[in-house]
């Protein structure tokens, strides 16, 4: 199976975006993929904001992208775009860091007014970085994500079903059926 880098662009450890990504990571792992989580907020701010390409944490993050077959990128939507901490990381990666990779963009936000942030803000950046295939992403409303006191997560049924389908399509895109095997 594939190695999937699951990137949380949330600046908060307790964010719905971060918890939703880790929830989806378990689905991908159950499908046989090796999932490597990367919480951008854990990278040193001075390295991100100072554009320190040689900082060990930035070098390490760059290596994670290089080793991945697929990348899930999740972000909360701020001012109709992806988070600044995610932008800071993407700016430090090599120009074609996503070459040959399948990418799944995901976003969360408080209003459906931000639903197009994936297609108009995030998708063009991912494509410009050489992604072989940016699969259809998904926007989840904050109100559809409930984090319980024990840390467990519940996703509203309709949103959960849609997310499961999106993740399954991403998983299938990571493991395409060879043309000859499909023809048999």
Backbone as ProteinMPNN parsed JSONL, in Angstrom:
{"seq_chain_A": "XXXXXXXXXXXXXXXXXXXXXXXXXXXXXXXXXXXXXXXXXXXXXXXXXXXXXXXXXXXXXXXXXXXXXXXXXXXXXXXXXXXXXXXXXXXXXXXXXXXXXXXXXXXXXXXXXXXXXXXXXXXXXXXXXXXXXXXXXXXXXXXXXXXXXXXXXXXXXXXXXXXXXXXXXXXXXXXXXXXXXXXX", "coords_chain_A": {"N_chain_A": [[0.837, -1.186, 0.0], [0.246, 2.379, 0.022], [2.255, 5.186, 1.16], [1.092, 7.748, 3.114], [1.146, 11.137, 3.681], [-0.174, 13.091, 6.127], [-1.207, 16.187, 6.493], [-1.718, 18.664, 8.787], [-2.856, 21.849, 8.734], [-3.612, 23.481, 10.778], [-3.342, 25.981, 13.272], [-3.837, 25.295, 15.884], [-3.725, 22.873, 18.456], [-5.979, 21.683, 19.476], [-7.874, 21.88, 17.54], [-10.745, 21.465, 15.395], [-10.168, 20.792, 12.792], [-7.623, 19.533, 12.918], [-8.25, 17.326, 14.554], [-10.177, 16.084, 12.963], [-8.651, 15.34, 10.741], [-6.933, 13.429, 11.931], [-8.805, 11.547, 12.602], [-9.617, 10.738, 10.035], [-7.204, 9.733, 9.197], [-7.089, 7.308, 10.533], [-8.954, 5.835, 9.099], [-7.703, 5.618, 6.609], [-5.422, 4.19, 7.4], [-6.637, 1.821, 8.192], [-7.289, 0.865, 5.746], [-4.965, -0.093, 4.886], [-2.862, 1.631, 4.343], [0.22, 3.299, 5.092], [0.263, 5.822, 7.344], [1.468, 8.995, 7.925], [1.459, 11.454, 10.21], [1.599, 15.031, 10.12], [1.782, 17.846, 11.879], [1.693, 21.06, 11.202], [1.877, 23.181, 12.964], [3.645, 22.344, 14.89], [6.154, 22.763, 13.961], [9.042, 24.84, 14.241], [8.3, 28.225, 14.779], [10.068, 30.306, 14.188], [11.614, 29.2, 12.174], [9.731, 28.75, 10.142], [8.597, 31.347, 9.708], [10.877, 32.817, 9.292], [11.806, 31.815, 6.967], [13.68, 29.696, 6.878], [15.194, 27.521, 5.195], [17.076, 25.59, 5.707], [16.749, 24.746, 8.276], [16.623, 22.098, 10.613], [14.032, 21.015, 11.205], [12.473, 21.913, 9.066], [13.831, 20.762, 6.939], [13.37, 18.1, 7.635], [10.545, 17.982, 7.365], [10.349, 18.453, 4.631], [11.551, 16.156, 3.67], [9.65, 14.286, 4.482], [7.525, 14.897, 2.754], [8.773, 14.209, 0.343], [9.042, 11.431, 0.578], [6.441, 10.5, 0.602], [3.66, 8.898, -0.999], [1.161, 9.839, -1.351], [-0.671, 12.768, -0.334], [-2.521, 14.227, 2.213], [-4.046, 17.229, 2.774], [-5.074, 19.32, 5.199], [-6.956, 22.093, 6.352], [-8.061, 24.819, 8.383], [-10.409, 27.301, 7.363], [-9.567, 30.594, 6.879], [-10.428, 33.887, 6.422], [-11.374, 33.347, 3.825], [-9.43, 31.648, 2.773], [-6.68, 29.259, 2.943], [-4.855, 28.363, 5.951], [-2.394, 30.544, 7.459], [-0.133, 29.361, 8.62], [0.027, 26.974, 7.229], [0.497, 28.0, 4.658], [3.017, 29.151, 5.112], [4.598, 26.833, 5.441], [4.208, 25.526, 2.923], [5.391, 27.405, 1.268], [8.073, 27.039, 1.86], [8.74, 24.583, 0.883], [10.257, 22.654, -1.793], [9.775, 23.812, -5.187], [8.456, 21.909, -6.799], [7.466, 19.958, -5.029], [5.337, 18.217, -4.823], [5.308, 16.61, -7.023], [4.219, 13.928, -8.961], [2.565, 12.951, -7.005], [-0.507, 11.988, -5.389], [-3.055, 14.026, -4.218], [-5.148, 15.075, -1.555], [-7.218, 17.626, -0.805], [-8.573, 19.144, 2.091], [-10.912, 21.02, 4.022], [-12.072, 22.993, 6.788], [-14.645, 24.955, 8.263], [-16.637, 27.722, 9.481], [-18.843, 28.48, 7.986], [-20.822, 27.992, 5.041], [-20.134, 29.835, 3.202], [-17.465, 29.727, 2.793], [-16.843, 27.535, 1.308], [-15.738, 27.372, -1.255], [-13.073, 27.855, -0.921], [-11.308, 25.736, -1.082], [-11.186, 25.099, -3.86], [-10.495, 27.566, -5.037], [-8.391, 28.683, -3.604], [-6.656, 26.743, -2.319], [-6.37, 24.419, -4.059], [-5.162, 25.433, -6.543], [-2.545, 26.069, -5.658], [-1.572, 23.59, -4.806], [-1.637, 22.183, -7.223], [0.184, 23.712, -8.68], [2.491, 22.964, -7.491], [3.126, 20.62, -8.621], [1.529, 18.341, -8.263], [0.418, 15.146, -9.215], [-2.171, 14.334, -9.305], [-4.882, 15.949, -8.095], [-7.292, 15.095, -6.084], [-10.896, 15.297, -5.802], [-11.707, 17.548, -3.337], [-12.922, 18.232, 0.053], [-15.139, 20.16, 2.017], [-15.884, 20.725, 5.345], [-18.322, 21.658, 7.612], [-17.846, 23.384, 10.682], [-19.839, 22.96, 12.604], [-20.617, 20.395, 12.109], [-18.782, 18.778, 13.237], [-18.025, 17.263, 16.17], [-16.269, 17.413, 19.114], [-15.649, 15.437, 21.796], [-15.468, 15.405, 25.434], [-13.698, 13.399, 26.191], [-11.969, 13.382, 24.128], [-12.679, 12.02, 21.86], [-14.159, 11.945, 18.593], [-17.003, 12.97, 16.785], [-18.661, 12.912, 13.756], [-21.178, 14.538, 11.978], [-23.805, 12.578, 10.534], [-24.388, 12.863, 7.63], [-22.226, 14.443, 6.742], [-20.136, 12.816, 7.588], [-20.503, 10.545, 6.007], [-20.065, 11.618, 3.447], [-17.378, 12.456, 3.713], [-16.163, 9.954, 4.115], [-16.552, 8.805, 1.585], [-15.007, 10.549, 0.008], [-12.443, 10.156, 1.077], [-12.152, 7.44, 0.507], [-12.142, 7.51, -2.297], [-9.763, 8.914, -2.691], [-7.978, 7.041, -1.562], [-8.336, 4.928, -3.393], [-7.306, 6.157, -5.664], [-4.658, 6.224, -5.008], [-3.905, 3.647, -5.33], [-4.109, 2.601, -8.105], [-5.837, 0.393, -10.32], [-4.109, -1.776, -12.381], [-4.202, -1.492, -15.954], [-4.226, -3.861, -17.505], [-4.955, -5.826, -15.657], [-7.47, -4.937, -14.978], [-8.816, -5.314, -17.336], [-9.059, -8.02, -17.503]], "CA_chain_A": [[0.0, 0.0, 0.0], [0.926, 3.656, -0.131], [2.593, 6.027, 2.302], [0.298, 8.971, 3.049], [1.494, 12.214, 4.6], [-1.411, 13.77, 6.512], [-0.717, 17.488, 6.941], [-2.692, 19.548, 9.426], [-2.476, 23.246, 8.658], [-4.255, 24.231, 11.847], [-2.412, 26.489, 14.28], [-4.282, 24.881, 17.215], [-3.7, 21.43, 18.71], [-7.329, 21.213, 19.808], [-8.797, 22.299, 16.484], [-11.577, 20.46, 14.735], [-9.451, 20.37, 11.58], [-6.595, 18.587, 13.321], [-8.893, 16.091, 15.034], [-10.821, 15.44, 11.825], [-7.598, 14.679, 9.965], [-6.477, 12.222, 12.633], [-9.925, 10.61, 12.443], [-9.535, 10.209, 8.666], [-5.967, 8.943, 9.14], [-7.405, 5.947, 10.974], [-9.647, 5.17, 7.984], [-6.673, 5.277, 5.621], [-4.591, 3.122, 7.97], [-7.446, 0.599, 8.157], [-7.279, 0.407, 4.351], [-3.641, -0.647, 4.628], [-1.849, 2.639, 4.055], [1.044, 3.83, 6.181], [-0.097, 7.231, 7.474], [2.426, 9.781, 8.7], [0.868, 12.765, 10.501], [2.466, 16.2, 10.259], [1.076, 19.026, 12.368], [2.574, 22.173, 10.858], [2.035, 24.037, 14.142], [4.748, 21.859, 15.724], [7.427, 23.226, 13.401], [9.429, 26.091, 14.892], [7.8, 29.441, 14.126], [11.182, 31.095, 13.648], [12.031, 28.571, 10.917], [8.687, 28.998, 9.142], [8.458, 32.774, 9.396], [12.164, 33.321, 8.834], [12.127, 31.116, 5.715], [14.938, 28.982, 7.105], [15.103, 26.277, 4.437], [18.048, 24.626, 6.221], [16.426, 24.35, 9.651], [16.387, 20.646, 10.63], [12.6, 20.686, 11.167], [12.009, 22.163, 7.7], [14.446, 19.692, 6.137], [12.629, 16.882, 7.956], [9.22, 18.062, 6.74], [10.567, 18.311, 3.188], [11.805, 14.729, 3.437], [8.367, 13.573, 4.608], [6.812, 15.095, 1.491], [9.47, 13.462, -0.706], [8.804, 9.993, 0.754], [5.016, 10.169, 0.526], [3.014, 8.606, -2.278], [-0.016, 10.704, -1.365], [-0.675, 13.789, 0.711], [-3.788, 14.827, 2.617], [-3.775, 18.564, 3.311], [-6.257, 19.84, 5.87], [-6.786, 23.444, 6.879], [-9.243, 25.636, 8.662], [-10.495, 28.426, 6.435], [-9.475, 31.927, 7.473], [-10.517, 34.955, 5.413], [-11.625, 32.704, 2.535], [-8.249, 30.964, 2.267], [-6.07, 28.308, 3.864], [-4.182, 29.005, 7.08], [-1.079, 31.138, 7.263], [0.915, 28.418, 8.992], [0.145, 26.061, 6.089], [1.159, 28.761, 3.594], [4.431, 29.275, 5.456], [5.262, 25.571, 5.119], [4.204, 25.301, 1.471], [6.366, 28.326, 0.68], [9.429, 26.553, 2.112], [8.978, 23.331, 0.168], [10.716, 22.834, -3.173], [8.7, 24.219, -6.086], [7.704, 20.756, -7.297], [7.474, 18.976, -3.942], [4.216, 17.275, -4.954], [5.395, 15.935, -8.315], [3.91, 12.516, -8.98], [1.778, 12.572, -5.837], [-1.949, 12.18, -5.341], [-3.289, 14.942, -3.102], [-6.524, 15.285, -1.127], [-7.389, 18.84, -0.009], [-9.724, 19.186, 2.982], [-11.006, 22.274, 4.77], [-13.165, 23.148, 7.737], [-14.973, 26.355, 8.497], [-17.889, 28.002, 10.169], [-19.936, 28.879, 7.098], [-20.723, 27.513, 3.658], [-19.574, 30.911, 2.382], [-16.045, 29.433, 2.576], [-16.702, 26.232, 0.672], [-14.913, 27.453, -2.465], [-11.665, 28.078, -0.569], [-10.513, 24.606, -1.582], [-10.966, 25.191, -5.303], [-9.943, 28.837, -5.485], [-7.191, 29.064, -2.871], [-5.735, 25.639, -2.046], [-6.113, 23.553, -5.221], [-4.164, 25.968, -7.473], [-1.205, 25.97, -5.076], [-1.183, 22.184, -4.85], [-1.379, 21.85, -8.632], [1.417, 24.395, -9.115], [3.613, 22.256, -6.88], [3.381, 19.433, -9.413], [0.716, 17.169, -7.925], [-0.009, 14.369, -10.372], [-3.626, 14.253, -9.281], [-5.53, 16.533, -6.924], [-8.636, 14.526, -6.094], [-11.936, 16.187, -5.313], [-11.593, 17.796, -1.905], [-14.167, 18.329, 0.796], [-15.267, 21.191, 3.044], [-16.764, 20.284, 6.425], [-18.719, 22.726, 8.53], [-17.47, 23.186, 12.083], [-20.986, 22.452, 13.373], [-20.763, 18.965, 11.833], [-17.689, 18.083, 13.922], [-18.158, 17.385, 17.617], [-15.184, 16.829, 19.889], [-16.155, 15.127, 23.132], [-14.526, 15.652, 26.527], [-12.668, 12.353, 26.228], [-11.128, 13.534, 22.944], [-13.232, 11.333, 20.689], [-14.755, 12.834, 17.598], [-18.19, 12.513, 16.076], [-18.973, 13.711, 12.574], [-22.594, 14.411, 11.63], [-23.936, 11.468, 9.587], [-24.251, 13.218, 6.208], [-20.854, 14.884, 6.523], [-19.284, 11.643, 7.756], [-20.642, 9.698, 4.817], [-19.386, 12.31, 2.337], [-15.94, 12.369, 3.97], [-15.75, 8.573, 3.877], [-16.479, 8.613, 0.133], [-13.868, 11.321, -0.498], [-11.234, 9.454, 1.505], [-12.079, 6.182, -0.236], [-11.712, 7.839, -3.676], [-8.332, 9.222, -2.577], [-7.303, 5.766, -1.359], [-8.361, 4.204, -4.669], [-6.398, 6.845, -6.59], [-3.295, 5.866, -4.617], [-3.679, 2.258, -5.739], [-4.892, 2.349, -9.327], [-5.859, -0.962, -10.851], [-3.425, -1.803, -13.673], [-5.122, -1.617, -17.084], [-4.337, -5.258, -17.94], [-5.71, -6.57, -14.64], [-8.857, -4.479, -15.064], [-9.404, -5.843, -18.569], [-9.263, -9.472, -17.348]], "C_chain_A": [[0.88, 1.248, 0.0], [1.283, 4.286, 1.215], [1.874, 7.349, 2.113], [0.799, 9.944, 4.106], [0.222, 13.008, 4.861], [-1.035, 15.079, 7.209], [-1.859, 18.322, 7.52], [-2.145, 20.965, 9.419], [-3.138, 24.099, 9.719], [-3.217, 24.734, 12.844], [-2.745, 26.021, 15.698], [-4.273, 23.359, 17.354], [-5.094, 20.87, 18.929], [-8.346, 21.535, 18.713], [-9.601, 21.134, 15.919], [-10.862, 19.92, 13.493], [-8.444, 19.283, 11.917], [-7.223, 17.257, 13.744], [-9.586, 15.345, 13.902], [-9.784, 14.71, 10.966], [-7.149, 13.387, 10.637], [-7.554, 11.139, 12.593], [-9.869, 9.943, 11.058], [-8.26, 9.386, 8.469], [-6.249, 7.494, 9.515], [-8.12, 5.168, 9.863], [-8.633, 4.73, 6.926], [-5.775, 4.143, 6.122], [-5.34, 1.786, 7.935], [-7.51, 0.018, 6.732], [-5.894, -0.083, 3.934], [-2.55, 0.36, 4.323], [-1.031, 2.953, 5.302], [0.753, 5.325, 6.235], [0.89, 7.917, 8.413], [1.805, 11.15, 8.953], [1.935, 13.852, 10.615], [1.591, 17.38, 10.663], [2.009, 20.215, 12.169], [2.846, 23.059, 12.072], [3.183, 23.586, 15.033], [6.112, 22.256, 15.17], [7.774, 24.573, 14.026], [8.977, 27.318, 14.089], [8.935, 30.234, 13.5], [11.684, 30.518, 12.328], [11.021, 28.863, 9.812], [8.652, 30.461, 8.724], [9.755, 33.401, 8.9], [12.638, 32.668, 7.553], [13.488, 30.426, 5.787], [14.845, 27.593, 6.476], [15.999, 25.182, 5.013], [17.777, 24.19, 7.658], [16.109, 22.851, 9.646], [14.9, 20.262, 10.567], [12.025, 20.884, 9.767], [12.571, 21.1, 6.759], [13.696, 18.385, 6.374], [11.251, 16.856, 7.322], [9.335, 17.869, 5.226], [10.807, 16.847, 2.83], [10.521, 13.902, 3.556], [7.55, 13.703, 3.316], [7.447, 14.255, 0.388], [9.164, 11.971, -0.629], [7.354, 9.579, 0.541], [4.578, 9.85, -0.903], [1.809, 9.519, -2.468], [0.035, 11.65, -0.191], [-2.111, 14.246, 0.943], [-3.427, 16.159, 3.251], [-5.072, 19.101, 3.893], [-5.98, 21.204, 6.469], [-8.115, 24.022, 7.331], [-9.242, 26.777, 7.647], [-10.506, 29.724, 7.227], [-9.52, 32.942, 6.344], [-10.559, 34.382, 3.996], [-10.399, 32.024, 1.933], [-7.736, 29.966, 3.307], [-5.234, 29.058, 4.903], [-2.796, 29.532, 6.723], [0.055, 30.19, 7.601], [1.111, 27.376, 7.883], [0.854, 26.759, 4.93], [2.655, 28.875, 3.855], [5.19, 27.993, 5.127], [5.325, 25.357, 3.612], [5.215, 26.195, 0.766], [7.803, 27.838, 0.843], [9.754, 25.251, 1.391], [9.53, 23.617, -1.222], [9.523, 23.1, -4.102], [7.844, 23.046, -6.541], [7.681, 19.612, -6.272], [6.366, 17.93, -4.056], [4.226, 16.503, -6.277], [5.157, 14.435, -8.153], [3.024, 12.042, -7.832], [0.289, 12.804, -6.051], [-2.23, 12.994, -4.089], [-4.788, 15.089, -2.847], [-6.592, 16.558, -0.286], [-8.683, 18.787, 0.814], [-9.721, 20.518, 3.717], [-12.178, 22.215, 5.727], [-13.419, 24.635, 7.917], [-16.36, 26.518, 9.068], [-19.075, 28.284, 9.281], [-19.733, 28.306, 5.704], [-20.214, 28.603, 2.718], [-18.108, 30.637, 2.042], [-15.799, 28.152, 1.791], [-15.789, 26.27, -0.562], [-13.437, 27.702, -2.183], [-10.781, 26.937, -1.072], [-10.174, 24.804, -3.05], [-10.281, 26.477, -5.754], [-8.681, 29.26, -4.76], [-6.196, 27.899, -2.778], [-5.382, 24.812, -3.277], [-5.084, 24.135, -6.2], [-2.727, 25.875, -6.948], [-0.711, 24.533, -5.151], [-0.848, 21.751, -6.275], [-0.07, 22.486, -9.11], [2.662, 23.735, -8.541], [3.832, 20.884, -7.516], [2.556, 18.204, -9.086], [0.251, 16.458, -9.188], [-1.524, 14.36, -10.478], [-4.123, 14.875, -7.98], [-6.97, 16.04, -6.968], [-9.629, 15.554, -5.557], [-11.831, 16.32, -3.804], [-12.946, 17.894, -1.238], [-14.063, 19.407, 1.862], [-16.266, 20.689, 4.08], [-17.061, 21.466, 7.344], [-18.309, 22.379, 9.959], [-18.602, 22.552, 12.881], [-21.214, 20.958, 13.157], [-19.688, 18.116, 12.514], [-17.843, 18.329, 15.423], [-16.993, 16.671, 18.289], [-15.698, 16.668, 21.319], [-15.066, 15.335, 24.183], [-13.41, 14.62, 26.586], [-11.76, 12.388, 24.999], [-11.643, 12.822, 21.71], [-13.963, 12.342, 19.807], [-15.984, 12.173, 16.993], [-18.425, 13.473, 14.917], [-20.441, 13.47, 12.252], [-22.735, 13.377, 10.509], [-23.732, 11.84, 8.114], [-22.824, 13.636, 5.878], [-19.894, 13.704, 6.627], [-19.318, 10.724, 6.556], [-19.908, 10.315, 3.626], [-17.871, 12.234, 2.506], [-15.417, 10.964, 3.703], [-15.612, 8.314, 2.377], [-15.271, 9.331, -0.462], [-12.56, 10.611, -0.157], [-11.075, 8.141, 0.745], [-11.66, 6.418, -1.686], [-10.22, 8.175, -3.701], [-7.538, 7.927, -2.438], [-7.232, 4.969, -2.655], [-7.413, 4.834, -5.682], [-4.938, 6.546, -6.26], [-2.911, 4.485, -5.122], [-4.461, 1.948, -7.003], [-4.755, 0.884, -9.785], [-5.146, -0.945, -12.195], [-4.402, -2.112, -14.798], [-5.298, -3.075, -17.506], [-5.15, -6.07, -16.936], [-7.197, -6.193, -14.696], [-9.561, -5.078, -16.27], [-9.702, -7.342, -18.434], [-10.603, -9.803, -16.773]], "O_chain_A": [[2.108, 1.16, -0.02], [0.7, 3.968, 2.252], [2.022, 8.001, 1.079], [0.866, 9.608, 5.289], [-0.388, 13.537, 3.932], [-0.603, 15.08, 8.362], [-2.83, 18.64, 6.833], [-1.108, 21.249, 10.018], [-3.218, 25.318, 9.572], [-2.309, 23.992, 13.22], [-1.998, 26.324, 16.628], [-4.756, 22.646, 16.475], [-5.362, 19.713, 18.604], [-9.552, 21.467, 18.948], [-9.179, 19.979, 15.966], [-10.948, 18.731, 13.187], [-8.417, 18.233, 11.275], [-6.768, 16.19, 13.331], [-9.587, 14.114, 13.878], [-10.024, 13.588, 10.519], [-7.001, 12.361, 9.972], [-7.241, 9.95, 12.555], [-10.054, 8.732, 10.937], [-8.239, 8.452, 7.668], [-5.721, 6.568, 8.9], [-7.904, 3.966, 9.714], [-8.7, 3.612, 6.414], [-5.413, 3.247, 5.36], [-4.741, 0.743, 7.676], [-7.756, -1.174, 6.55], [-5.676, -0.443, 2.778], [-1.411, -0.031, 4.068], [-1.532, 2.88, 6.423], [0.981, 6.026, 5.25], [1.114, 7.475, 9.54], [1.637, 11.931, 8.016], [3.025, 13.62, 11.137], [0.764, 17.851, 9.883], [3.0, 20.358, 12.885], [3.932, 23.626, 12.191], [3.656, 24.368, 15.858], [7.123, 22.097, 15.854], [6.877, 25.366, 14.311], [9.237, 27.428, 12.891], [8.786, 30.775, 12.405], [12.132, 31.264, 11.456], [11.398, 29.184, 8.685], [8.674, 30.778, 7.534], [9.734, 34.396, 8.176], [13.75, 32.932, 7.095], [14.323, 30.554, 4.892], [14.469, 26.621, 7.132], [15.729, 23.994, 4.836], [18.501, 23.353, 8.198], [15.395, 22.381, 8.76], [14.556, 19.269, 9.926], [11.18, 20.103, 9.331], [11.863, 20.6, 5.885], [13.417, 17.646, 5.429], [10.828, 15.826, 6.797], [8.504, 17.194, 4.618], [10.321, 16.363, 1.808], [10.329, 12.934, 2.819], [6.956, 12.731, 2.85], [6.737, 13.652, -0.417], [9.04, 11.313, -1.662], [7.082, 8.399, 0.318], [5.055, 10.443, -1.87], [1.479, 9.918, -3.585], [0.691, 11.384, 0.816], [-2.824, 14.605, 0.006], [-2.599, 16.216, 4.16], [-6.048, 19.312, 3.173], [-4.908, 21.448, 7.023], [-9.16, 23.75, 6.739], [-8.19, 27.165, 7.138], [-11.332, 29.928, 8.117], [-8.727, 32.861, 5.406], [-9.876, 34.865, 3.093], [-10.329, 31.84, 0.717], [-8.287, 29.848, 4.402], [-4.947, 30.244, 4.742], [-2.128, 29.033, 5.817], [1.096, 30.208, 6.943], [2.236, 26.946, 7.629], [1.721, 26.166, 4.29], [3.466, 28.717, 2.943], [6.298, 28.049, 4.595], [6.388, 25.039, 3.078], [5.825, 25.788, -0.222], [8.666, 28.192, 0.039], [10.919, 24.863, 1.301], [9.303, 24.694, -1.773], [8.404, 22.665, -3.829], [6.626, 23.181, -6.656], [7.858, 18.446, -6.625], [6.457, 16.866, -3.443], [3.256, 15.821, -6.606], [5.791, 13.767, -7.337], [2.764, 10.845, -7.708], [-0.118, 13.698, -6.794], [-1.704, 12.691, -3.017], [-5.586, 15.209, -3.776], [-6.079, 16.579, 0.833], [-9.744, 18.434, 0.301], [-8.662, 21.078, 4.001], [-13.146, 21.487, 5.509], [-12.523, 25.461, 7.745], [-17.148, 25.574, 9.129], [-20.207, 28.327, 9.762], [-18.601, 28.155, 5.246], [-19.896, 28.324, 1.562], [-17.563, 31.237, 1.115], [-14.652, 27.734, 1.633], [-15.134, 25.274, -0.867], [-12.633, 27.755, -3.113], [-9.63, 27.161, -1.445], [-9.013, 24.692, -3.444], [-9.56, 26.475, -6.752], [-7.958, 30.124, -5.256], [-5.024, 28.057, -3.12], [-4.206, 24.533, -3.512], [-4.206, 23.401, -6.653], [-1.8, 25.628, -7.719], [0.438, 24.287, -5.518], [0.124, 21.029, -6.495], [0.69, 21.867, -9.855], [3.764, 23.931, -9.053], [4.623, 20.082, -7.02], [2.854, 17.119, -9.585], [-0.25, 17.09, -10.118], [-2.091, 14.377, -11.571], [-3.818, 14.383, -6.893], [-7.771, 16.504, -7.78], [-9.245, 16.547, -4.939], [-11.863, 15.325, -3.08], [-13.983, 17.673, -1.863], [-13.035, 19.551, 2.523], [-17.371, 20.275, 3.73], [-16.156, 22.173, 7.789], [-18.413, 21.23, 10.388], [-18.358, 21.702, 13.737], [-21.926, 20.322, 13.934], [-19.68, 16.892, 12.386], [-17.796, 19.471, 15.882], [-16.759, 15.483, 18.064], [-16.122, 17.63, 21.959], [-13.883, 15.429, 23.853], [-12.292, 14.939, 26.992], [-10.888, 11.534, 24.841], [-11.098, 13.003, 20.621], [-14.325, 13.437, 20.239], [-15.995, 10.971, 16.726], [-18.389, 14.692, 15.085], [-20.899, 12.327, 12.252], [-21.879, 13.305, 9.628], [-22.962, 11.174, 7.421], [-22.276, 13.231, 4.853], [-18.947, 13.601, 5.847], [-18.291, 10.19, 6.137], [-19.214, 9.616, 2.887], [-17.156, 11.974, 1.539], [-14.342, 10.802, 3.125], [-14.654, 7.67, 1.946], [-14.589, 8.789, -1.332], [-11.677, 10.482, -1.005], [-9.958, 7.777, 0.378], [-10.909, 5.622, -2.249], [-9.501, 7.773, -4.616], [-6.534, 7.739, -3.125], [-6.191, 4.399, -2.981], [-6.787, 4.126, -6.471], [-4.078, 6.609, -7.138], [-1.731, 4.192, -5.317], [-5.377, 1.125, -6.981], [-3.706, 0.254, -9.646], [-5.531, -0.177, -13.076], [-5.327, -2.905, -14.619], [-6.412, -3.486, -17.834], [-5.951, -6.917, -17.333], [-8.068, -7.037, -14.485], [-10.767, -5.324, -16.231], [-10.52, -7.872, -19.185], [-10.92, -10.977, -16.584]]}, "name": "protein", "num_of_chains": 1, "seq": "XXXXXXXXXXXXXXXXXXXXXXXXXXXXXXXXXXXXXXXXXXXXXXXXXXXXXXXXXXXXXXXXXXXXXXXXXXXXXXXXXXXXXXXXXXXXXXXXXXXXXXXXXXXXXXXXXXXXXXXXXXXXXXXXXXXXXXXXXXXXXXXXXXXXXXXXXXXXXXXXXXXXXXXXXXXXXXXXXXXXXXXX"}
